[in-house]
Amino acid sequence: MKPLFFGRDGLRAGWRLAVFLVLGQLFAKAMFFAASRLGYAEIEGWTKEGFVVEGGISALAGILAALLIGRFERKTLADYGLAPRRAGLLFLEGVGWGLAGSVAIVAILVALGGAKIHGLALHGGELVRSALFWGAAMLLLGIAEEFLYRGYPLVALARGMGFWPAAALLSAIFGAVHYFFKPMETWADGVSVGLYGLLWCLTLRRTGSLWFAIGFHAMSDYADMVLFAEPNTGNNGLPVPGHLLDVSFPGPAWMTGGPCGTEASLLVFPILAAYFFLFDRRFPRGMSTFLYTRREAPRPALVPPPS
């Protein structure tokens, strides 16, 4: 039975991923139990408080699981994509990229008559508080989803099957989770989410860090749901409470994405193509020094062979 579980690099990639998922679930369940004992209760629909608690627990559970496994693999969080080197710069650049795509698609919708911006939805201190609170919520969501789909799981699977097969598999799962586990979903939403996942795998491959993808992901969600008040099927086809702008989307569903938001708009696919093209120019091949995708060399024998 040993070859079923162990290869030349030790425990096989699929089992490493299984251990990570089980540990992550255990840590998350323990933290949710502790939060419930402290008075936290899940509320139907999306709230910024719920996003902060659940995003924070998911991110922390994944990181704790990776830290524990890393003690046995002799690796650190840097080996799983959370390297401190250039983290701030990559994060801020990712934020800029995420904002650019969201602004572009809303600008196109406004020009085509598919969206109308009526002004601010909040004012004064309430606007500032909501903007900051939702910013923290989306940051935690970005860290959680990026590390759980493109952090340790991608590192583990890439060692066994290569980077791009692993990236394609995890991106397909990322899109499928959105398609099958959210109501009112469309094929366009599932496909676009999967392609965004593949794009964020590319950013990891080229930059050697998850921080670009975390900034991109967090700001893209923030701009779509909080800034531009787009609906989302995860919130029963409604915008999140406390959104910043008063925006309506009277255009047809193929253009606006309907209750799914603009990630299900057919206009998102040219924007995704532009992202892949521009990112390839911004970060050409060979720039990354993140070599985790190579199989580790076998450990040297404890006793040298006879000469």
C-alpha positions as CSV (number, residue, x, y, z in Angstrom):
1,M,0.0,0.0,0.0
2,K,3.0,2.3,0.5
3,P,3.2,3.5,-3.2
4,L,-0.5,4.6,-2.9
5,F,0.4,7.2,-0.3
6,F,4.1,8.0,-0.9
7,G,6.2,8.9,-3.9
8,R,9.8,10.0,-4.2
9,D,9.0,13.4,-2.6
10,G,7.2,11.8,0.4
11,L,3.4,12.0,0.8
12,R,1.7,12.3,-2.6
13,A,0.3,15.6,-3.7
14,G,-3.4,14.5,-3.4
15,W,-2.9,13.3,0.1
16,R,-1.1,16.5,1.1
17,L,-4.1,18.5,-0.2
18,A,-6.5,16.2,1.6
19,V,-4.6,16.8,4.9
20,F,-4.7,20.5,4.3
21,L,-8.4,20.6,3.7
22,V,-9.2,18.5,6.8
23,L,-7.0,20.6,9.0
24,G,-8.5,23.8,7.6
25,Q,-12.0,22.5,8.3
26,L,-11.1,21.5,11.8
27,F,-9.5,24.9,12.6
28,A,-12.5,26.7,11.0
29,K,-15.1,24.7,12.9
30,A,-13.2,25.4,16.2
31,M,-13.1,29.1,15.5
32,F,-16.8,29.3,14.4
33,F,-17.7,27.5,17.6
34,A,-15.7,29.9,19.7
35,A,-17.2,32.9,17.8
36,S,-20.7,31.5,18.5
37,R,-19.9,31.2,22.2
38,L,-18.9,34.9,22.1
39,G,-22.3,35.8,20.7
40,Y,-21.7,35.7,16.9
41,A,-24.7,34.3,15.0
42,E,-25.1,33.9,11.2
43,I,-27.6,36.3,9.6
44,E,-29.5,35.6,6.4
45,G,-28.1,37.6,3.6
46,W,-24.8,39.4,3.3
47,T,-23.6,41.8,5.9
48,K,-20.2,43.5,6.4
49,E,-19.9,42.0,9.9
50,G,-20.6,38.5,8.6
51,F,-18.0,39.0,5.8
52,V,-15.4,40.1,8.3
53,V,-16.0,37.2,10.7
54,E,-16.3,34.5,8.1
55,G,-13.6,35.8,5.9
56,G,-11.2,36.2,8.8
57,I,-11.9,32.7,10.1
58,S,-11.5,31.2,6.6
59,A,-8.2,33.0,6.0
60,L,-6.8,32.2,9.4
61,A,-7.9,28.5,9.3
62,G,-6.1,28.0,5.9
63,I,-2.9,29.8,7.1
64,L,-2.8,27.8,10.4
65,A,-3.2,24.5,8.4
66,A,-0.4,25.5,6.1
67,L,1.8,26.5,9.0
68,L,1.3,23.2,10.7
69,I,1.9,21.2,7.5
70,G,4.9,23.4,6.8
71,R,6.6,22.2,9.9
72,F,6.7,18.7,8.4
73,E,7.5,19.9,4.9
74,R,10.2,22.3,6.2
75,K,8.5,25.2,4.4
76,T,7.2,28.6,5.4
77,L,4.3,30.7,4.2
78,A,6.6,32.3,1.7
79,D,6.9,28.9,0.0
80,Y,3.1,28.9,-0.3
81,G,2.8,32.4,-1.9
82,L,2.7,34.7,1.1
83,A,6.3,36.0,0.9
84,P,6.9,39.4,2.6
85,R,9.3,40.4,-0.2
86,R,7.7,43.1,-2.4
87,A,4.3,42.3,-0.8
88,G,3.2,45.9,-0.4
89,L,4.1,46.9,-3.9
90,L,2.5,43.8,-5.5
91,F,-0.6,44.2,-3.4
92,L,-1.1,47.9,-4.4
93,E,-0.4,47.1,-8.1
94,G,-3.0,44.3,-7.9
95,V,-5.5,46.8,-6.3
96,G,-5.0,49.1,-9.3
97,W,-5.6,46.3,-11.8
98,G,-8.7,45.1,-10.0
99,L,-10.2,48.6,-9.9
100,A,-9.4,49.2,-13.6
101,G,-11.4,46.3,-14.9
102,S,-14.4,47.1,-12.7
103,V,-14.4,50.7,-13.8
104,A,-14.0,49.8,-17.4
105,I,-17.0,47.5,-17.5
106,V,-19.3,49.9,-15.7
107,A,-18.1,52.8,-18.0
108,I,-19.0,50.6,-21.0
109,L,-22.4,49.9,-19.5
110,V,-23.0,53.5,-18.9
111,A,-22.0,54.4,-22.4
112,L,-24.3,51.7,-23.8
113,G,-27.2,52.7,-21.6
114,G,-27.0,49.5,-19.6
115,A,-26.2,51.3,-16.3
116,K,-27.0,54.6,-14.7
117,I,-25.1,56.3,-11.8
118,H,-27.5,58.5,-9.8
119,G,-25.1,59.7,-7.1
120,L,-24.0,58.7,-3.6
121,A,-26.0,56.2,-1.7
122,L,-24.5,57.2,1.7
123,H,-23.2,60.5,3.1
124,G,-20.8,61.8,5.7
125,G,-19.6,59.6,8.5
126,E,-21.8,56.7,7.4
127,L,-20.2,56.7,4.0
128,V,-16.7,56.6,5.5
129,R,-17.5,53.9,8.0
130,S,-19.1,51.7,5.4
131,A,-16.3,52.2,3.0
132,L,-13.7,51.2,5.6
133,F,-15.6,48.3,7.1
134,W,-16.4,46.8,3.6
135,G,-12.7,47.4,2.7
136,A,-11.6,45.2,5.6
137,A,-14.2,42.6,4.7
138,M,-13.2,42.3,1.1
139,L,-9.5,42.2,2.0
140,L,-10.2,39.2,4.3
141,L,-12.2,37.6,1.6
142,G,-9.4,38.1,-0.9
143,I,-6.8,36.6,1.4
144,A,-9.1,33.6,2.2
145,E,-10.1,32.7,-1.4
146,E,-6.6,33.3,-2.8
147,F,-4.9,31.2,-0.2
148,L,-7.5,28.4,-0.3
149,Y,-7.5,28.1,-4.1
150,R,-4.1,29.4,-5.2
151,G,-1.9,29.1,-2.1
152,Y,-1.2,25.8,-0.5
153,P,-3.5,23.7,-2.7
154,L,-1.8,24.9,-5.9
155,V,1.7,24.4,-4.4
156,A,0.7,20.8,-3.3
157,L,-0.9,19.8,-6.6
158,A,1.8,21.4,-8.8
159,R,4.4,19.2,-7.2
160,G,2.5,16.1,-8.4
161,M,1.0,17.1,-11.7
162,G,2.8,20.3,-12.8
163,F,1.8,23.9,-12.4
164,W,-0.7,24.5,-15.3
165,P,-2.6,21.2,-14.9
166,A,-3.0,22.0,-11.2
167,A,-4.0,25.6,-12.0
168,A,-6.6,24.5,-14.6
169,L,-8.1,22.0,-12.1
170,L,-8.3,24.4,-9.2
171,S,-9.7,27.2,-11.5
172,A,-12.4,24.8,-12.8
173,I,-13.3,24.0,-9.2
174,F,-13.3,27.7,-8.3
175,G,-15.8,28.4,-11.1
176,A,-17.9,25.3,-10.4
177,V,-18.2,26.2,-6.7
178,H,-19.7,29.5,-7.7
179,Y,-21.9,28.0,-10.4
180,F,-23.4,25.1,-8.4
181,F,-23.5,26.5,-4.9
182,K,-25.0,29.9,-5.6
183,P,-28.7,30.4,-6.7
184,M,-29.7,31.9,-10.1
185,E,-26.2,31.4,-11.6
186,T,-25.5,31.3,-15.3
187,W,-22.9,29.6,-17.4
188,A,-21.2,33.0,-18.1
189,D,-20.7,33.6,-14.4
190,G,-19.2,30.2,-13.8
191,V,-16.9,30.5,-16.8
192,S,-15.7,34.0,-16.0
193,V,-15.0,33.1,-12.4
194,G,-13.0,30.1,-13.5
195,L,-11.0,32.4,-16.0
196,Y,-10.4,34.9,-13.2
197,G,-9.0,32.0,-11.2
198,L,-6.7,31.1,-14.0
199,L,-5.6,34.7,-14.4
200,W,-4.7,34.8,-10.7
201,C,-2.7,31.6,-11.1
202,L,-0.8,33.3,-13.8
203,T,-0.1,36.3,-11.5
204,L,1.4,33.8,-8.9
205,R,3.5,32.1,-11.6
206,R,4.9,35.4,-12.9
207,T,5.3,37.4,-9.7
208,G,6.2,34.6,-7.3
209,S,3.7,35.9,-4.8
210,L,0.0,35.8,-4.0
211,W,-0.1,39.4,-3.0
212,F,-0.8,40.8,-6.5
213,A,-3.8,38.4,-6.8
214,I,-5.0,39.2,-3.3
215,G,-5.0,43.0,-4.1
216,F,-6.7,42.4,-7.4
217,H,-9.3,40.0,-6.0
218,A,-10.2,42.2,-3.0
219,M,-10.5,45.4,-5.0
220,S,-12.4,43.7,-7.9
221,D,-15.0,42.5,-5.4
222,Y,-15.0,45.8,-3.5
223,A,-15.5,47.9,-6.6
224,D,-18.2,45.6,-8.1
225,M,-20.3,45.0,-4.9
226,V,-19.5,48.0,-2.6
227,L,-18.6,50.9,-4.9
228,F,-20.9,50.2,-7.9
229,A,-23.7,48.4,-6.0
230,E,-23.9,45.5,-8.4
231,P,-26.3,42.7,-7.5
232,N,-25.0,39.2,-6.6
233,T,-26.8,35.9,-6.5
234,G,-25.0,35.1,-3.2
235,N,-27.1,37.9,-1.7
236,N,-30.4,36.8,-3.5
237,G,-29.7,39.0,-6.5
238,L,-29.4,42.2,-4.5
239,P,-26.5,44.6,-3.9
240,V,-24.8,44.5,-0.5
241,P,-26.1,46.8,2.3
242,G,-24.0,49.9,2.8
243,H,-22.9,50.2,-0.8
244,L,-21.4,53.6,-1.7
245,L,-23.0,54.6,-5.0
246,D,-26.6,54.6,-6.1
247,V,-26.4,52.7,-9.4
248,S,-29.2,51.0,-11.5
249,F,-28.7,48.4,-14.2
250,P,-31.6,48.7,-16.7
251,G,-29.8,47.0,-19.5
252,P,-30.5,43.4,-20.7
253,A,-29.0,40.5,-18.7
254,W,-26.5,39.5,-21.4
255,M,-25.0,43.0,-21.0
256,T,-25.3,43.6,-17.2
257,G,-25.2,40.1,-15.9
258,G,-28.6,40.3,-14.4
259,P,-28.8,39.2,-10.7
260,C,-25.3,37.8,-11.0
261,G,-23.6,41.2,-11.5
262,T,-21.1,42.1,-14.2
263,E,-19.0,38.9,-13.7
264,A,-21.8,37.2,-15.7
265,S,-22.0,39.9,-18.4
266,L,-20.8,38.9,-21.8
267,L,-18.7,42.1,-21.8
268,V,-16.5,40.6,-19.1
269,F,-14.8,38.2,-21.6
270,P,-13.1,40.9,-23.7
271,I,-11.9,42.5,-20.5
272,L,-10.5,39.2,-19.3
273,A,-8.7,38.8,-22.6
274,A,-7.2,42.2,-22.2
275,Y,-6.1,41.3,-18.6
276,F,-4.2,38.2,-19.9
277,F,-2.6,40.1,-22.7
278,L,-1.5,43.2,-20.6
279,F,-0.3,41.1,-17.7
280,D,1.8,39.0,-20.0
281,R,3.5,42.2,-21.2
282,R,3.8,43.7,-17.7
283,F,5.3,40.5,-16.2
284,P,7.0,38.5,-19.0
285,R,8.2,35.0,-18.6
286,G,11.3,34.3,-16.6
287,M,10.8,37.1,-14.0
288,S,9.6,34.9,-11.1
289,T,12.1,33.1,-8.9
290,F,9.3,31.1,-7.2
291,L,10.4,27.6,-8.1
292,Y,8.0,25.5,-6.0
293,T,6.7,23.7,-9.1
294,R,9.8,21.7,-9.5
295,R,9.9,18.3,-8.0
296,E,12.2,18.2,-5.0
297,A,15.4,16.3,-5.4
298,P,15.5,13.0,-3.5
299,R,17.2,13.3,-0.2
300,P,20.8,12.0,-0.1
301,A,21.3,8.5,1.4
302,L,22.4,8.5,5.0
303,V,25.2,6.0,4.2
304,P,27.2,6.7,1.1
305,P,27.3,3.8,-1.4
306,P,30.4,1.7,-1.6
307,S,33.0,3.0,-4.0
